[in-house]
Amino acid sequence: ATAGSRAVGPPPGPSVKIEIVPAHKADLPAIERFLVKEWPEYMAQSPDEPMRERNWLPGNESFGVRLLADGELAGYLGASYSLRPVEGRLERFCAIAPWFVKEEHRSHSLKMLFKLLADKDMTYVNYTPSRPMFKLFTGLGFAKLDEAKLLILPLLNLPWLRPGRGRLITDPSKVRDALTGDDLKIFDDHVGTRCRHLAIVDGDRVCYIAAGRRILRKATFSEILHLSEPALLAPQIERIVWLLCRHFRAVGVAADERLLAGATVRTIRYRLNSPPVFKSKHLNRTQIDNMWGELAF
């Protein structure tokens, strides 16, 4: 309205009390019901998997933040906290996902995110941002973890198959027996997830592989989430691809470029429209794998 005039319109409605509060373990069943009702396409991605209690950080009681409108749940920003081994030391991580806010309350979405990002010494990751979320996160100082996925299809590496080089272990208990240090903690933290664990043993060297399931362009892939010794991968990659495709009923295997660095394997490069992102005061992108988050479930 111009100076001296009075705006004409409907009288203002009753004010809504907005609160942004932590999400605790006891809140998870209500959050799951909320997401099933309001965001069924997201929850349908894992119809047999209830919302997991993703918390690997001692002393942490948070699973993200909730948006309450007059006491009713109107939004959820999920977080998986972990204490991860990185090159022999432990670092605190927060993996962000999922994020849903009812349309009439989306003006409060950024406040939820800022509350979650309050700890400046935490390393934050978002492995599966949408395109709008990718733009938002990079605008807030997040950097890309990778720009592309590397796809490995069956038979693509048949010429590299040399099963005599190294020994592939597929039984989970025997995989665990072969692991030490950081890899052993990673394995133990992911018991009970949908991860498939493998190991290549070549003399006193061990390559630990953890893989999950991923949908890319409506096709099911197995995705390598952790790879400890890429240089040992090539002689066994064809067997691994077939094993993971059978296990996850997948058409191929995917991996981020940084995880396969040092592995001599044939791949198809698939450029991502909305790459995974991270923000950290302590770590660079090559020190971050894809464990302890929604990709492992």
N, C-alpha and C positions, 0 to 999 in steps of 0.2 A: 504494500500500500504506500501511496505517496504521503508526504508530510501533511498533517492536518486531516487525513482521512482515516476511516476505521475499517479494518478488514471485515467482510461479511462472510459467514460460513456457518456450518453446523457447530453447535457448542462442543467444547472438548469433552471427550469421553473420560471415564474414570481412569486415574493413573494406575499403572501396573507396577508392582514392586519387582524389580529385577535384581537377582543375586547371582554372583559367579562364585561357586564353592567347589572345594575338592570333591573328587569321586573316590570313594573308598570301597573296599571289598564288599561290604554289605549293600552297596548301591548297585552292584553289577547286574543282578537279576532284573531290577526295574529298568535299567539302561537297556538291557537286551530286549525287553518287551517293547520299550519305546522305539528302538531302531527297527524291530520287526514290523511294527505298525506304520512308522513314518518313512522308513527307508528300506522297503522290502527288497529292492533290486540289489542293494549292497549285501544284506544278510543272506540272500539266496545264493551268493557265491560259495558259501559253506553251509549247506542246509543241514548237515549232520554234526556240525561243530558248534556247540554253545560258545558264548563269549568266554574266552580263556582268562585266567587270572595271571596276566603277564607281568610278573614282578620278580626281578632277579637282583634287586638292590637292597642289601640289608638295612633295616631301619626305616625303609620307605613304606608308607601306607597309602600312597596316591596312585590312582589309575587314570589320571587326567583331571579334567574339570567339567562341572555341570553348569548349565544355565537354567535358573529357576525363574519362572514368571508367576508371581503370586503363589509361590510354593510348589508349582507344578513344573515338571521337567519339560524344558523347551529346547534343549540343545546339549550336545555332548562332544567334547574334544578329548579323544582317547590318547593314552600314553603308556608305553611299555618301558619301564625303567630297568637298568641293568648295571652291574659292575663287571666290566669286560677286561679280559687280559689283552694288553697291547704291548708287544715286544717286551714281555717280562714284567710289566707294571699294570696296575689296575686303574681303569678310567671309568668315570660315571657317564652313562648314556641315557638319553630319552628318545625313543622312537615314537613319532607322532602319527597317529591314525587310530580309529576313523574320526571324521569331523562332520557332524550334521547339526544344523540349527533350523528350527521351523521358520518358514519364510517371513512371518510377521515380526520375528525377533532378530533378523540377521544383521541389523545395525549394531548389535552387541557382539558380533563374532570376533572382531579384532581385540576387544577387551579380554575375551577368553584366551586368545592366543598369547597376548602380552602377559597375562597371568601365568600361563604355562612356561613362558620363556624367561621368567624372572631370575632364575639361577644362572648367572653369567659364566660360571665355571663348569657347567654341564655341557657335554657334546650332544647336539640335537641332530636327528636325522629324520627325513621323510622319504621313504622308499617308493611310495606310489602316489605322488601328487597328481591331481588333475591339471589341465593346462592353466586355468585361472589360479589354482593354488601355487603352481610353479612360478608364475609371474609375481604373485604376492610374496612368496618366500624369498625369491632372489632380490626383490625390492627391499626386503628387510635384512639383507646382507648374507643370506645363505648362498653357498656355491654348489655347482654341479658335482655330483659324485662321478658320473659318466654321461657321455652324450649318446651312447649306443649300446645295444645288446649284441652279443655275438651268438649266433644260432648255429648249432651243430646237429645236423640231420643224420639218421642212420645211413651207413655206407659212404658218407662223405670222407671218412678217414680210414677207409679199408686199407689203402696202401701203407698206412702207418702202423697197422696192427702187428705187434711183435710181442705176443703173450709171454715169451720167454724172458722178457725184460721186466723184472719186478714180479711181485705176487699180489694179486687182487684179493682182498679180504672183504666178504660181504655179510658175514654173520655179525650182528651188532655186538655180542659179547666178546667176540674175538677182535673186532675193531677196537673196542675199548681197551683190551689188553695190550694192543700195539701202541697206544697213545701215551704221551707224557706231557707235563707242563701245561701250557696254555690250551693245547688241543684237548687234553683230558677234561679241563674245566668246561670247555665249550660243549663237549659230548654230554657231560653230566647235567649241564643246565638245560639241555634240549631233549632229555629223556621224557617221553610222553607227548612230544610234538609230532607232527606228521613228517618230520625230516627223515630222509634215508641216509644212513651213515655207511661210508665205505673207506677203505684204506689201501694204499699201494705201498708195499714193503719191498725195498731194494737194498739189501745189505743192512746197514745201520741207519738208513734214511727212510722216513715214513711220510707219505703224502696223505693227509686226512681230508676227505671230501664229505661235505654235508649238502644235501640237495632238498629242495621243496617243490611245490607245484605252483604254476603261474599260468594265467590266461593272457595271451597276446593276440590281438586281432581275432578274438573269438576262438582261437585254437589253444589247446592245452599243451603246455611245455613243462618239462622238469627244469628247475632252475638251480644252478650251482650257487650256493650261498656262502660257502667257505671252502677254500682250497689252500692248503698249507705249503705245498711244494710243487708249484706248477711245472717245473722242469721234469718231473717224473710222470706226467700225465699222458704224453703222446703214445707210448707203446700200448697203453691199456684203454685209450679213449673210446675205441669202437665198441669194446665189450661193455664199458661203462654206459655209453649212450643206449645200447640195446637194453641193458638191465634197468636203467632209469625209465626208459619209455614203457617197458612192460609194467613196472611197478606203479607208475602214475598214469598209465594209459595215455601217454603223451605222444605227440608227433615228432618231438625232437627235444634237445637240451639247449637251454639258454644260460648265458652268464654275462656279467658286466665285464667290460674291457679291463678294468683294473685288477680283477680277480684272475684273469687268464694271462696277465702279463708274465712273460717268461715261458709260456707253454707253446710248443711248436705243434699246433693243430690247425686243421682247415676249418674255417668258419664262414658264415654269411653275416655281414654286418647289417644290423637293422637300426636305423637312426630313430631315436626316441623323440616324440613330440613334447613330452613333459618329463625330463630326466629326474632321477632322484637327487635330493639336495641334502646338504649338511651345513652345520655351523659349529665351529670349535675354536677355542683359544689354544688348544694343546696339540691337536692332531691334524694331519693332512689326509687327503682322500685315499691314498694308498694304504693307510693304516686302519681303514674301516671296512669290515665285511658286511654281509647282509643278514646276520644272525640276530637273535633277541628282538624280533619284531614280527609283524603280521605275515611276512613272507615265509616264516618257519611254521605257520599253522595251517 
